Amino acid sequence: MKIMNCPLNGPRNISEFAWGGELRAMPDPNTCGAHEWADYVFLENNTAGMVREWWCHVPTSFWFIAERDTVSDEIVRTYRATEVFKDRVEFKTAPLPGEPGS
């Protein structure tokens, strides 16, 4: 049985987790173009070796970061996202049809 350490819940069976993609620098969503945003959302680097990835403990919906060696599939470290992200990103929203400014 493979175990992953959840920063919130402690060691848990790997079947309780969902992979969320590699951790990459996010372009400014308010100024980048559609192509750059699509690349960020849909493309992966697929690096062989050590990567930082988003993981979710599904029963609690807790998202965190794991450092994993993609060659050996060894999970080296897990930690809360607040170790990397200190500020909240605010997204501008487009007005819905019929709202002022649409």
Rosetta constraint file for C-alpha pairs under 8 A:
AtomPair CA 1 CA 13 HARMONIC 6.99 0.50
AtomPair CA 1 CA 14 HARMONIC 7.92 0.50
AtomPair CA 2 CA 13 HARMONIC 6.10 0.50
AtomPair CA 2 CA 14 HARMONIC 5.65 0.50
AtomPair CA 3 CA 11 HARMONIC 6.19 0.50
AtomPair CA 3 CA 12 HARMONIC 5.49 0.50
AtomPair CA 3 CA 13 HARMONIC 4.71 0.50
AtomPair CA 3 CA 14 HARMONIC 5.19 0.50
AtomPair CA 4 CA 11 HARMONIC 5.55 0.50
AtomPair CA 4 CA 12 HARMONIC 5.55 0.50
AtomPair CA 4 CA 13 HARMONIC 6.35 0.50
AtomPair CA 4 CA 14 HARMONIC 5.57 0.50
AtomPair CA 4 CA 75 HARMONIC 7.30 0.50
AtomPair CA 5 CA 9 HARMONIC 7.65 0.50
AtomPair CA 5 CA 10 HARMONIC 5.12 0.50
AtomPair CA 5 CA 11 HARMONIC 4.07 0.50
AtomPair CA 5 CA 12 HARMONIC 6.12 0.50
AtomPair CA 5 CA 78 HARMONIC 6.53 0.50
AtomPair CA 6 CA 10 HARMONIC 4.76 0.50
AtomPair CA 6 CA 11 HARMONIC 5.92 0.50
AtomPair CA 6 CA 12 HARMONIC 6.84 0.50
AtomPair CA 6 CA 57 HARMONIC 7.02 0.50
AtomPair CA 6 CA 64 HARMONIC 7.77 0.50
AtomPair CA 6 CA 78 HARMONIC 6.82 0.50
AtomPair CA 6 CA 79 HARMONIC 7.72 0.50
AtomPair CA 7 CA 64 HARMONIC 7.30 0.50
AtomPair CA 7 CA 78 HARMONIC 6.49 0.50
AtomPair CA 7 CA 79 HARMONIC 5.52 0.50
AtomPair CA 7 CA 80 HARMONIC 6.14 0.50
AtomPair CA 8 CA 62 HARMONIC 7.45 0.50
AtomPair CA 12 CA 16 HARMONIC 6.98 0.50
AtomPair CA 13 CA 17 HARMONIC 7.96 0.50
AtomPair CA 16 CA 57 HARMONIC 5.90 0.50
AtomPair CA 16 CA 58 HARMONIC 5.76 0.50
AtomPair CA 16 CA 59 HARMONIC 6.82 0.50
AtomPair CA 17 CA 55 HARMONIC 6.66 0.50
AtomPair CA 17 CA 56 HARMONIC 5.45 0.50
AtomPair CA 17 CA 57 HARMONIC 4.61 0.50
AtomPair CA 17 CA 58 HARMONIC 5.50 0.50
AtomPair CA 18 CA 55 HARMONIC 5.75 0.50
AtomPair CA 18 CA 56 HARMONIC 5.21 0.50
AtomPair CA 18 CA 57 HARMONIC 6.68 0.50
AtomPair CA 18 CA 58 HARMONIC 6.56 0.50
AtomPair CA 19 CA 53 HARMONIC 7.58 0.50
AtomPair CA 19 CA 54 HARMONIC 6.30 0.50
AtomPair CA 19 CA 55 HARMONIC 4.69 0.50
AtomPair CA 19 CA 56 HARMONIC 6.53 0.50
AtomPair CA 20 CA 53 HARMONIC 6.94 0.50
AtomPair CA 20 CA 54 HARMONIC 4.74 0.50
AtomPair CA 20 CA 55 HARMONIC 5.20 0.50
AtomPair CA 20 CA 56 HARMONIC 6.93 0.50
AtomPair CA 21 CA 44 HARMONIC 7.53 0.50
AtomPair CA 21 CA 53 HARMONIC 5.58 0.50
AtomPair CA 21 CA 54 HARMONIC 5.49 0.50
AtomPair CA 21 CA 55 HARMONIC 7.60 0.50
AtomPair CA 22 CA 44 HARMONIC 6.93 0.50
AtomPair CA 22 CA 51 HARMONIC 7.05 0.50
AtomPair CA 22 CA 52 HARMONIC 5.87 0.50
AtomPair CA 22 CA 53 HARMONIC 4.03 0.50
AtomPair CA 22 CA 54 HARMONIC 5.98 0.50
AtomPair CA 23 CA 51 HARMONIC 7.91 0.50
AtomPair CA 23 CA 52 HARMONIC 5.43 0.50
AtomPair CA 23 CA 53 HARMONIC 4.88 0.50
AtomPair CA 23 CA 54 HARMONIC 6.13 0.50
AtomPair CA 23 CA 65 HARMONIC 7.88 0.50
AtomPair CA 24 CA 40 HARMONIC 7.97 0.50
AtomPair CA 26 CA 40 HARMONIC 6.91 0.50
AtomPair CA 27 CA 32 HARMONIC 6.42 0.50
AtomPair CA 27 CA 36 HARMONIC 7.61 0.50
AtomPair CA 27 CA 37 HARMONIC 7.02 0.50
AtomPair CA 27 CA 40 HARMONIC 7.53 0.50
AtomPair CA 28 CA 32 HARMONIC 5.78 0.50
AtomPair CA 29 CA 37 HARMONIC 7.10 0.50
AtomPair CA 29 CA 91 HARMONIC 6.81 0.50
AtomPair CA 30 CA 91 HARMONIC 6.74 0.50
AtomPair CA 30 CA 92 HARMONIC 6.51 0.50
AtomPair CA 32 CA 36 HARMONIC 6.27 0.50
AtomPair CA 32 CA 37 HARMONIC 6.55 0.50
AtomPair CA 33 CA 37 HARMONIC 6.28 0.50
AtomPair CA 34 CA 38 HARMONIC 6.02 0.50
AtomPair CA 35 CA 39 HARMONIC 6.19 0.50
AtomPair CA 36 CA 40 HARMONIC 6.32 0.50
AtomPair CA 37 CA 41 HARMONIC 6.21 0.50
AtomPair CA 38 CA 42 HARMONIC 5.81 0.50
AtomPair CA 38 CA 43 HARMONIC 7.67 0.50
AtomPair CA 39 CA 43 HARMONIC 5.16 0.50
AtomPair CA 40 CA 44 HARMONIC 7.94 0.50
AtomPair CA 47 CA 51 HARMONIC 7.13 0.50
AtomPair CA 47 CA 70 HARMONIC 7.44 0.50
AtomPair CA 48 CA 69 HARMONIC 7.59 0.50
AtomPair CA 48 CA 70 HARMONIC 5.60 0.50
AtomPair CA 48 CA 71 HARMONIC 5.88 0.50
AtomPair CA 49 CA 68 HARMONIC 7.86 0.50
AtomPair CA 49 CA 69 HARMONIC 4.93 0.50
AtomPair CA 49 CA 70 HARMONIC 5.14 0.50
AtomPair CA 49 CA 71 HARMONIC 5.59 0.50
AtomPair CA 50 CA 67 HARMONIC 6.66 0.50
AtomPair CA 50 CA 68 HARMONIC 5.54 0.50
AtomPair CA 50 CA 69 HARMONIC 4.26 0.50
AtomPair CA 50 CA 70 HARMONIC 6.29 0.50
AtomPair CA 51 CA 67 HARMONIC 5.59 0.50
AtomPair CA 51 CA 68 HARMONIC 5.52 0.50
AtomPair CA 51 CA 69 HARMONIC 6.35 0.50
AtomPair CA 51 CA 70 HARMONIC 7.14 0.50
AtomPair CA 52 CA 65 HARMONIC 6.55 0.50
AtomPair CA 52 CA 66 HARMONIC 5.64 0.50
AtomPair CA 52 CA 67 HARMONIC 4.46 0.50
AtomPair CA 52 CA 68 HARMONIC 6.43 0.50
AtomPair CA 53 CA 65 HARMONIC 5.53 0.50
AtomPair CA 53 CA 66 HARMONIC 5.35 0.50
AtomPair CA 53 CA 67 HARMONIC 6.37 0.50
AtomPair CA 53 CA 68 HARMONIC 7.42 0.50
AtomPair CA 54 CA 63 HARMONIC 6.85 0.50
AtomPair CA 54 CA 64 HARMONIC 5.88 0.50
AtomPair CA 54 CA 65 HARMONIC 4.82 0.50
AtomPair CA 54 CA 66 HARMONIC 6.49 0.50
AtomPair CA 55 CA 63 HARMONIC 5.71 0.50
AtomPair CA 55 CA 64 HARMONIC 5.51 0.50
AtomPair CA 55 CA 65 HARMONIC 5.96 0.50
AtomPair CA 55 CA 66 HARMONIC 6.72 0.50
AtomPair CA 56 CA 61 HARMONIC 6.07 0.50
AtomPair CA 56 CA 62 HARMONIC 5.43 0.50
AtomPair CA 56 CA 63 HARMONIC 4.34 0.50
AtomPair CA 56 CA 64 HARMONIC 6.31 0.50
AtomPair CA 57 CA 61 HARMONIC 5.51 0.50
AtomPair CA 57 CA 62 HARMONIC 5.20 0.50
AtomPair CA 57 CA 63 HARMONIC 6.52 0.50
AtomPair CA 58 CA 62 HARMONIC 6.99 0.50
AtomPair CA 63 CA 80 HARMONIC 7.72 0.50
AtomPair CA 63 CA 81 HARMONIC 7.44 0.50
AtomPair CA 64 CA 78 HARMONIC 7.20 0.50
AtomPair CA 64 CA 79 HARMONIC 6.05 0.50
AtomPair CA 64 CA 80 HARMONIC 4.90 0.50
AtomPair CA 64 CA 81 HARMONIC 5.17 0.50
AtomPair CA 65 CA 78 HARMONIC 5.65 0.50
AtomPair CA 65 CA 79 HARMONIC 5.46 0.50
AtomPair CA 65 CA 80 HARMONIC 6.14 0.50
AtomPair CA 65 CA 81 HARMONIC 5.81 0.50
AtomPair CA 66 CA 75 HARMONIC 6.83 0.50
AtomPair CA 66 CA 76 HARMONIC 7.46 0.50
AtomPair CA 66 CA 77 HARMONIC 5.64 0.50
AtomPair CA 66 CA 78 HARMONIC 4.22 0.50
AtomPair CA 66 CA 79 HARMONIC 6.47 0.50
AtomPair CA 67 CA 75 HARMONIC 6.01 0.50
AtomPair CA 67 CA 76 HARMONIC 5.54 0.50
AtomPair CA 67 CA 77 HARMONIC 5.17 0.50
AtomPair CA 67 CA 78 HARMONIC 6.30 0.50
AtomPair CA 68 CA 73 HARMONIC 6.37 0.50
AtomPair CA 68 CA 74 HARMONIC 5.63 0.50
AtomPair CA 68 CA 75 HARMONIC 4.35 0.50
AtomPair CA 68 CA 76 HARMONIC 5.61 0.50
AtomPair CA 68 CA 77 HARMONIC 7.29 0.50
AtomPair CA 69 CA 73 HARMONIC 5.24 0.50
AtomPair CA 69 CA 74 HARMONIC 5.30 0.50
AtomPair CA 69 CA 75 HARMONIC 6.51 0.50
AtomPair CA 69 CA 76 HARMONIC 7.31 0.50
AtomPair CA 70 CA 74 HARMONIC 7.28 0.50
AtomPair CA 79 CA 83 HARMONIC 7.21 0.50
AtomPair CA 81 CA 85 HARMONIC 5.98 0.50
AtomPair CA 82 CA 86 HARMONIC 5.83 0.50
AtomPair CA 94 CA 102 HARMONIC 7.73 0.50
AtomPair CA 95 CA 99 HARMONIC 5.90 0.50
AtomPair CA 95 CA 100 HARMONIC 7.13 0.50
AtomPair CA 95 CA 101 HARMONIC 6.37 0.50
AtomPair CA 95 CA 102 HARMONIC 5.46 0.50
AtomPair CA 96 CA 102 HARMONIC 6.45 0.50
AtomPair CA 97 CA 102 HARMONIC 5.69 0.50
AtomPair CA 98 CA 102 HARMONIC 6.37 0.50
